[in-house]
Amino acid sequence: MDNSFINFPVKLRDPSLFDGRGLLNGQWRHAFPQKEFPVYEPSSGQILGFCANLSGVDFREAIESAHNGYKQYYSSTTAKERGSLLRRWNELILENVEDLSSILSLENGKVLAEARGEINYAASFVSWFAEEAVRSYGDVIPSSYKDATVITTKQPVGVCGVITPWNFPAAMITRKIAPAFAAGCSVVIKPPSETPFSAIALAKLALQAGFPRDIIHVVPTKDRSASLELATHCLVKKLSFTGSTGVGKLLAKLAAGTMKRVSMELGGNAPLIVFDDADLDKAVEGTLICKFRSSGQTCVCANRIFVHEDILEVFTQRMIERVQKFKLGRGIDSGVTHGPLVNASALEKVEIQVQDAIKKGGQLRYGGAKPLEAPAGYFYQPTIITNATKDMLVYQEETFGPLAAVFSFSDEEEVIALANDTEFGLAGYIFSENISRVHRVAKRLECGMLGVNTGVISAAETPFGGVKESGVGREGSKYGLSEYQNIKAVTIAG
């Protein structure tokens, strides 16, 4: 089942990268008995391809193979050698950026420019952790015992279960497994059923780069109970999950049964604050980027936009002028700036929030409907609503769609209280030219990441993660490698 029988909409330089089989124990595998699930192209609602629907038995086989592979991989490679493998994988990703971008765009819906950006972003994590692999330093600690020395070393945790989301199907793979490989771990990946093909393509390139075949396993499935093996199996020592807070809490509870380490990057409800002393050009540009990128389907999207009452109208007008220039359509088509939502459920959620806001007094300033001129698929107009209030769903829930809800505020204390009035704490944004205010507000906002006068906060060198119910742990940066390592203390006497 290499999907060659599917009429792929664009010509790939390497057609073998588009594959729907799972990777277990070094073998590309169909489901047994022969079972597949369809993967739909969001721009058309039509089937893009089929993917193997693997079972709990397959997960257990992959985990056992990964356990054996990890022991051999760590004992037979140096950190320098692991770094070299990662560098080669990075090179292959960049050599195949156009094919990978086309696959990602078609299965996810994002436009080609954003897809290329994501592939390069994905590669940056591989490159980053190729360098971090050789910087896994220990310590020498003076002992309180006579004639003794304490040293610490860092060792890989072992088999890592990896569950990734559909909105960044390439970057969330590399952000998790590049540090795992750098540390000496093996991985079993459950890719999202909406967008499994990017993970499979990246795994193919990892094998081409020379990684041992038993340290990387890709197990696609539509069976949630099967994927729970990653949270419960005793040989899995670390679980890394990106997704909703509800699912993350369930997985964390299950993982506690075997005391696994967990990394959880969960939901958000990001505040974006525009003070009256902000540079409006920067504020509008930053808001457009972090609200409408990927049609609003990122976990760090601005969900509640707080604008000072003195500049509310001019800010809104500038937003409308820019949004009017957006062009919706199929991601691979020329001139398109924004693609569809991922599926019908995502579309319905945006529609519900828009109607709820209007019903409760919100003023619809732009958009607010499915576009009549767009092709078949899960499209929704970029939408701007002012007069937003605390009792609206958009204030309480993450939208994950192209709805910009604008709230008015009058002073600093008020807006800090509003921004922190959520159980989530992933990202936040401030626009102000007053450096004293920036420091004051940044210190008090309850979030793991903060952008000041910018809507772009994600990079390989920057720690990514949240506080409160937005998760635990950090990915990327100099801290990312330690998420896949144990510290061992050795006391040497005499």
C-alpha positions as CSV (number, residue, x, y, z in Angstrom):
1,M,0.0,0.0,0.0
2,D,2.4,2.7,-1.2
3,N,-0.5,4.9,-2.4
4,S,0.8,4.7,-6.0
5,F,-2.8,4.0,-7.1
6,I,-3.9,7.4,-5.8
7,N,-3.9,10.2,-8.3
8,F,-1.6,12.5,-6.4
9,P,-2.4,16.0,-7.4
10,V,1.2,17.2,-7.9
11,K,4.3,15.5,-9.3
12,L,6.8,14.5,-6.6
13,R,10.5,14.3,-7.4
14,D,10.6,11.1,-5.2
15,P,7.1,9.5,-5.3
16,S,8.1,6.9,-2.7
17,L,7.9,9.5,0.0
18,F,4.1,9.4,-0.3
19,D,3.4,6.2,1.6
20,G,0.6,4.9,3.8
21,R,2.3,1.9,5.4
22,G,3.4,1.7,9.0
23,L,7.1,1.1,10.0
24,L,7.6,-1.7,12.5
25,N,10.7,-3.5,13.4
26,G,12.5,-2.3,10.3
27,Q,9.7,-3.3,7.9
28,W,7.1,-1.2,6.0
29,R,3.9,-2.9,6.8
30,H,0.3,-3.0,5.7
31,A,-2.4,-3.6,8.3
32,F,-3.4,-7.2,9.0
33,P,-6.0,-8.2,8.2
34,Q,-6.0,-5.8,5.3
35,K,-7.4,-2.6,6.9
36,E,-6.9,1.0,5.9
37,F,-8.4,4.3,6.8
38,P,-9.0,7.1,4.3
39,V,-7.1,10.4,4.7
40,Y,-9.0,13.4,3.3
41,E,-7.7,16.5,1.6
42,P,-9.3,19.5,3.6
43,S,-9.4,21.7,0.5
44,S,-11.8,19.4,-1.3
45,G,-13.2,16.9,1.2
46,Q,-12.0,14.2,-1.1
47,I,-9.8,11.2,-0.3
48,L,-6.1,12.0,-0.7
49,G,-4.9,8.5,0.1
50,F,-5.2,5.5,2.5
51,C,-3.2,4.6,5.5
52,A,-2.6,1.4,7.4
53,N,-4.9,1.1,10.4
54,L,-2.7,-0.8,12.8
55,S,-3.6,-2.5,16.1
56,G,-2.6,-2.8,19.7
57,V,-0.7,-5.9,18.8
58,D,1.3,-3.8,16.3
59,F,2.1,-1.2,19.0
60,R,3.3,-3.9,21.4
61,E,5.6,-5.4,18.7
62,A,7.0,-1.9,17.9
63,I,7.6,-1.2,21.6
64,E,9.4,-4.4,22.2
65,S,11.5,-3.9,19.0
66,A,12.3,-0.3,20.1
67,H,13.4,-1.6,23.5
68,N,15.9,-3.9,22.0
69,G,17.0,-1.3,19.5
70,Y,17.6,1.4,22.1
71,K,19.9,-0.8,24.1
72,Q,22.0,-1.5,21.0
73,Y,21.9,2.0,19.7
74,Y,23.0,3.7,22.9
75,S,25.8,1.2,23.6
76,S,27.2,1.2,20.1
77,T,27.2,4.9,19.2
78,T,28.9,7.9,20.6
79,A,27.3,11.3,21.0
80,K,29.4,12.5,18.1
81,E,28.1,9.7,15.9
82,R,24.5,10.4,16.8
83,G,25.1,14.0,15.9
84,S,26.4,13.0,12.5
85,L,23.3,10.9,11.8
86,L,21.1,13.8,12.7
87,R,23.1,16.1,10.4
88,R,22.6,13.7,7.6
89,W,18.9,13.5,8.3
90,N,18.7,17.3,8.3
91,E,20.4,17.4,4.9
92,L,17.9,14.9,3.4
93,I,14.9,16.9,4.8
94,L,16.2,20.0,3.1
95,E,17.0,18.2,-0.1
96,N,13.4,17.0,-0.3
97,V,11.7,20.2,1.0
98,E,9.5,20.6,-2.1
99,D,8.1,17.0,-1.9
100,L,7.6,17.2,1.8
101,S,5.9,20.6,1.5
102,S,3.5,19.3,-1.1
103,I,2.6,16.2,1.0
104,L,2.1,18.4,4.0
105,S,0.0,21.0,2.2
106,L,-2.3,18.5,0.7
107,E,-3.0,16.5,3.9
108,N,-3.1,19.5,6.2
109,G,-4.5,22.3,4.0
110,K,-2.0,25.0,4.8
111,V,-0.6,27.0,1.8
112,L,2.7,25.9,0.2
113,A,4.6,28.9,1.6
114,E,3.6,27.9,5.2
115,A,4.3,24.2,4.4
116,R,7.8,25.1,3.2
117,G,8.2,27.1,6.3
118,E,7.2,24.2,8.5
119,I,9.6,21.8,6.7
120,N,12.5,24.2,7.3
121,Y,11.3,24.6,10.9
122,A,11.2,20.9,11.3
123,A,14.7,20.6,9.9
124,S,16.0,23.2,12.3
125,F,15.2,21.0,15.3
126,V,17.2,18.1,13.7
127,S,20.1,20.5,13.1
128,W,19.9,22.0,16.6
129,F,19.9,18.6,18.4
130,A,22.7,17.3,16.2
131,E,24.8,20.0,17.9
132,E,23.3,19.4,21.4
133,A,24.0,15.7,21.2
134,V,27.7,16.3,22.2
135,R,26.8,18.9,24.9
136,S,25.3,16.5,27.4
137,Y,27.5,17.6,30.3
138,G,27.7,16.1,33.7
139,D,29.1,17.5,37.0
140,V,31.8,16.8,39.6
141,I,30.4,17.5,43.0
142,P,32.4,17.8,46.3
143,S,31.3,15.1,48.6
144,S,30.5,15.5,52.3
145,Y,32.3,12.1,52.8
146,K,36.0,12.0,53.3
147,D,38.1,10.8,50.3
148,A,35.0,10.6,48.1
149,T,33.9,12.4,44.9
150,V,30.4,12.5,43.3
151,I,30.0,12.6,39.6
152,T,26.9,12.8,37.6
153,T,26.2,11.5,34.1
154,K,23.2,11.6,31.8
155,Q,21.7,8.6,30.2
156,P,18.8,8.1,27.8
157,V,15.5,7.2,29.3
158,G,14.8,4.4,26.8
159,V,11.8,3.8,24.6
160,C,9.8,7.0,24.0
161,G,6.2,7.1,23.0
162,V,5.4,10.0,20.7
163,I,1.9,11.2,19.9
164,T,1.8,14.2,17.5
165,P,-1.0,16.6,16.3
166,W,-2.3,17.3,12.8
167,N,-1.6,21.1,12.7
168,F,2.2,20.7,12.5
169,P,2.6,17.2,11.2
170,A,6.3,17.6,10.4
171,A,7.7,20.0,13.0
172,M,6.1,18.2,16.0
173,I,7.7,15.0,14.9
174,T,11.2,16.4,14.7
175,R,10.9,18.5,17.8
176,K,10.2,15.4,19.8
177,I,12.3,12.6,18.1
178,A,15.5,14.6,17.3
179,P,16.3,15.1,21.0
180,A,15.3,11.5,21.7
181,F,17.8,10.3,19.0
182,A,20.5,12.7,20.3
183,A,20.1,11.3,23.8
184,G,20.3,7.7,22.6
185,C,16.6,6.8,22.9
186,S,14.3,4.9,20.5
187,V,10.9,6.1,19.5
188,V,7.4,4.7,18.7
189,I,5.4,7.3,16.9
190,K,1.6,7.5,16.6
191,P,1.0,10.1,13.9
192,P,-2.3,12.0,13.7
193,S,-4.9,10.1,11.6
194,E,-5.7,13.4,9.8
195,T,-2.2,13.9,8.6
196,P,-0.1,10.7,8.8
197,F,1.8,11.0,5.5
198,S,4.3,13.6,6.7
199,A,5.5,11.4,9.6
200,I,5.9,8.4,7.3
201,A,7.9,10.5,4.8
202,L,10.2,11.8,7.5
203,A,10.8,8.3,8.9
204,K,11.8,7.2,5.4
205,L,14.4,9.9,5.3
206,A,15.7,9.0,8.8
207,L,16.3,5.5,7.6
208,Q,18.1,6.8,4.5
209,A,20.3,8.9,6.8
210,G,21.5,5.7,8.5
211,F,19.5,5.5,11.7
212,P,19.1,1.9,12.8
213,R,15.8,0.4,11.7
214,D,14.7,-0.7,15.1
215,I,14.9,2.7,16.8
216,I,12.2,4.4,14.8
217,H,8.7,3.0,14.5
218,V,5.7,4.7,13.0
219,V,2.3,3.1,13.9
220,P,-0.6,4.8,12.3
221,T,-4.1,4.0,13.6
222,K,-7.7,5.2,14.0
223,D,-8.0,3.0,17.1
224,R,-7.5,5.2,20.2
225,S,-7.5,2.2,22.5
226,A,-4.5,0.7,20.5
227,S,-2.5,3.9,20.8
228,L,-3.0,3.8,24.6
229,E,-0.2,1.2,24.7
230,L,2.2,4.1,24.6
231,A,0.8,5.3,27.9
232,T,0.5,2.0,29.6
233,H,3.2,-0.4,28.4
234,C,5.9,-1.0,30.9
235,L,8.8,-0.8,28.4
236,V,7.8,2.8,27.4
237,K,9.8,5.1,29.7
238,K,8.7,8.4,28.3
239,L,5.5,9.7,26.7
240,S,5.5,13.0,24.7
241,F,2.2,14.3,23.7
242,T,0.9,17.4,21.9
243,G,-2.8,17.9,21.7
244,S,-5.9,18.8,23.8
245,T,-5.8,19.3,27.6
246,G,-8.5,16.7,28.1
247,V,-6.6,14.0,26.2
248,G,-3.4,15.0,27.9
249,K,-4.8,14.6,31.3
250,L,-6.1,11.1,30.4
251,L,-2.7,10.1,29.1
252,A,-0.9,11.5,32.1
253,K,-3.1,9.5,34.4
254,L,-2.4,6.3,32.5
255,A,1.3,7.0,32.3
256,A,1.4,7.3,36.1
257,G,0.6,3.6,36.4
258,T,4.2,2.8,35.3
259,M,5.7,6.1,36.5
260,K,6.7,7.2,33.0
261,R,8.2,10.6,32.4
262,V,5.8,12.8,30.4
263,S,6.0,15.9,28.3
264,M,2.6,17.5,27.7
265,E,2.1,20.4,25.3
266,L,-1.6,21.1,25.6
267,G,-4.3,23.7,24.9
268,G,-4.0,27.4,25.0
269,N,-6.1,30.6,25.2
270,A,-3.5,33.1,24.4
271,P,-4.0,36.8,25.2
272,L,-2.6,39.4,22.9
273,I,-2.5,42.9,24.4
274,V,-2.2,46.1,22.4
275,F,-1.5,49.1,24.7
276,D,-2.2,52.7,23.7
277,D,1.6,53.4,23.4
278,A,2.1,50.5,20.9
279,D,3.5,50.9,17.4
280,L,0.3,50.2,15.5
281,D,2.1,48.9,12.4
282,K,4.0,46.3,14.5
283,A,0.8,45.4,16.5
284,V,-1.4,44.8,13.4
285,E,1.4,42.8,11.6
286,G,2.0,40.7,14.7
287,T,-1.6,40.1,15.3
288,L,-2.2,39.0,11.7
289,I,0.7,36.6,11.9
290,C,-0.2,34.9,15.2
291,K,-4.0,35.0,14.7
292,F,-4.4,33.9,11.0
293,R,-1.3,31.8,10.4
294,S,-2.4,28.3,9.3
295,S,-5.9,29.7,9.3
296,G,-5.8,30.2,13.0
297,Q,-4.9,26.5,13.7
298,T,-1.9,26.8,16.0
299,C,-1.7,26.3,19.7
300,V,0.0,29.7,20.2
301,C,-2.6,31.7,18.2
302,A,-3.9,34.9,19.7
303,N,-7.3,33.8,21.0
304,R,-8.3,36.9,22.9
305,I,-7.2,40.2,21.5
306,F,-7.2,43.0,24.1
307,V,-6.9,46.5,22.6
308,H,-6.8,49.8,24.5
309,E,-10.1,51.7,24.1
310,D,-8.3,54.8,22.8
311,I,-6.9,53.0,19.7
312,L,-9.6,50.3,19.3
313,E,-11.2,51.6,16.2
314,V,-8.0,52.5,14.3
315,F,-6.5,49.1,15.1
316,T,-9.7,47.3,13.9
317,Q,-9.8,49.3,10.7
318,R,-6.2,48.5,9.9
319,M,-6.9,44.8,10.6
320,I,-9.9,44.8,8.3
321,E,-7.9,46.5,5.5
322,R,-5.3,43.7,5.6
323,V,-7.6,40.8,6.0
324,Q,-9.6,41.9,3.0
325,K,-6.6,41.1,0.9
326,F,-6.5,37.4,2.0
327,K,-7.2,34.8,-0.7
328,L,-8.7,31.5,0.4
329,G,-8.1,28.4,-1.6
330,R,-6.3,25.1,-2.1
331,G,-2.9,25.3,-0.5
332,I,-1.0,24.2,-3.5
333,D,-2.6,26.8,-5.8
334,S,-0.7,30.0,-6.8
335,G,-1.7,33.2,-5.1
336,V,-3.6,31.6,-2.2
337,T,-2.7,33.1,1.2
338,H,-4.9,30.9,3.5
339,G,-6.2,27.4,3.3
340,P,-9.1,25.5,4.9
341,L,-9.7,24.2,8.3
342,V,-8.7,20.6,8.8
343,N,-12.2,19.0,8.9
344,A,-15.9,19.5,9.4
345,S,-15.7,19.5,13.2
346,A,-13.1,22.3,13.2
347,L,-15.4,24.3,10.8
348,E,-18.4,23.7,13.1
349,K,-16.6,24.9,16.2
350,V,-15.7,28.3,14.5
351,E,-19.3,28.7,13.3
352,I,-20.6,28.1,16.8
353,Q,-18.2,30.6,18.4
354,V,-19.1,33.3,15.8
355,Q,-22.8,32.9,16.2
356,D,-22.5,32.8,20.0
357,A,-20.5,36.0,20.0
358,I,-23.0,37.8,17.7
359,K,-25.9,36.6,19.9
360,K,-24.2,38.0,23.0
361,G,-23.6,41.5,21.5
362,G,-20.5,41.1,19.5
363,Q,-20.3,43.3,16.4
364,L,-19.4,41.5,13.2
365,R,-16.9,43.7,11.4
366,Y,-15.7,41.3,8.7
367,G,-16.3,37.7,7.5
368,G,-18.5,35.5,9.6
369,A,-19.5,32.8,7.1
370,K,-18.4,30.2,4.7
371,P,-17.1,31.8,1.5
372,L,-19.3,31.4,-1.4
373,E,-16.5,31.6,-4.0
374,A,-14.2,29.0,-2.3
375,P,-13.9,25.5,-3.6
376,A,-15.5,22.5,-1.8
377,G,-13.8,21.9,1.5
378,Y,-13.7,23.1,5.0
379,F,-13.3,26.9,4.4
380,Y,-14.3,29.8,6.6
381,Q,-13.8,33.5,6.1
382,P,-11.3,35.3,8.2
383,T,-13.5,36.9,10.7
384,I,-13.2,40.0,13.0
385,I,-15.6,40.7,15.8
386,T,-15.5,43.6,18.2
387,N,-17.4,44.3,21.4
388,A,-16.3,40.9,22.6
389,T,-17.1,40.1,26.3
390,K,-16.2,37.6,29.0
391,D,-19.4,35.6,28.7
392,M,-18.7,34.5,25.1
393,L,-17.4,31.1,24.2
394,V,-14.4,32.7,22.4
395,Y,-13.2,34.1,25.7
396,Q,-13.5,30.7,27.4
397,E,-12.4,28.2,24.7
398,E,-9.6,27.9,22.3
399,T,-11.0,28.6,18.8
400,F,-8.4,27.0,16.5
401,G,-9.8,28.9,13.6
402,P,-9.7,32.3,11.8
403,L,-11.8,34.2,14.3
404,A,-10.3,37.4,15.7
405,A,-12.3,38.5,18.8
406,V,-11.3,42.0,19.9
407,F,-11.9,43.0,23.6
408,S,-11.6,46.6,24.8
409,F,-9.7,47.6,28.0
410,S,-8.9,50.8,29.8
411,D,-5.9,50.2,32.1
412,E,-3.0,47.9,32.8
413,E,-4.4,46.3,35.9
414,E,-7.7,45.4,34.2
415,V,-6.1,43.8,31.1
416,I,-3.6,41.7,33.2
417,A,-6.5,40.3,35.2
418,L,-8.4,39.5,32.0
419,A,-5.4,37.9,30.3
420,N,-4.8,35.7,33.3
421,D,-8.4,34.7,33.7
422,T,-8.1,31.3,32.1
423,E,-6.9,27.8,33.2
424,F,-4.5,27.9,30.3
425,G,-1.0,29.4,30.2
426,L,0.8,28.5,27.0
427,A,1.6,31.8,25.1
428,G,0.9,35.5,25.3
429,Y,1.7,38.7,23.4
430,I,2.4,42.3,24.4
431,F,2.6,45.3,22.1
432,S,4.0,48.4,23.8
433,E,6.9,50.9,23.2
434,N,7.2,51.5,27.0
435,I,10.0,49.3,28.3
436,S,9.0,49.7,31.9
437,R,5.5,48.6,31.1
438,V,6.8,45.6,29.1
439,H,8.8,44.4,32.0
440,R,6.0,44.9,34.5
441,V,3.4,43.1,32.4
442,A,5.7,40.3,31.2
443,K,6.5,39.5,34.8
444,R,2.8,39.1,35.8
445,L,1.4,37.3,32.8
446,E,0.8,33.6,33.5
447,C,2.2,31.9,30.5
448,G,5.2,29.8,29.4
449,M,6.1,31.9,26.4
450,L,5.7,35.6,25.7
451,G,6.2,37.6,22.5
452,V,6.9,41.4,22.9
453,N,6.2,43.4,19.8
454,T,6.2,40.3,17.7
455,G,3.8,37.5,16.8
456,V,6.6,35.0,16.1
457,I,7.9,33.2,19.2
458,S,8.7,29.6,18.0
459,A,12.2,28.6,17.1
460,A,14.5,25.6,17.7
461,E,16.6,27.6,20.2
462,T,13.6,28.8,22.2
463,P,12.0,26.6,25.0
464,F,8.5,25.7,24.0
465,G,5.9,24.9,26.6
466,G,3.3,26.2,29.0
467,V,2.2,26.5,32.6
468,K,-1.1,25.8,34.4
469,E,-3.3,23.4,32.3
470,S,-1.3,24.0,29.1
471,G,1.1,21.3,30.0
472,V,4.4,20.3,31.6
473,G,8.0,20.1,30.2
474,R,9.8,22.1,27.5
475,E,10.6,21.2,23.9
476,G,13.5,22.6,21.8
477,S,16.3,24.8,23.2
478,K,19.1,23.8,25.4
479,Y,16.5,22.3,27.8
480,G,14.9,19.9,25.3
481,L,17.6,17.2,25.5
482,S,17.2,16.7,29.2
483,E,13.5,15.7,28.7
484,Y,14.9,12.4,27.3
485,Q,17.6,11.8,29.8
486,N,18.0,10.5,33.4
487,I,20.7,11.8,35.7
488,K,22.8,9.2,37.4
489,A,24.9,10.1,40.5
490,V,28.0,8.0,41.1
491,T,29.8,8.4,44.4
492,I,33.5,7.2,44.2
493,A,35.3,6.6,47.5
494,G,39.0,6.0,48.1
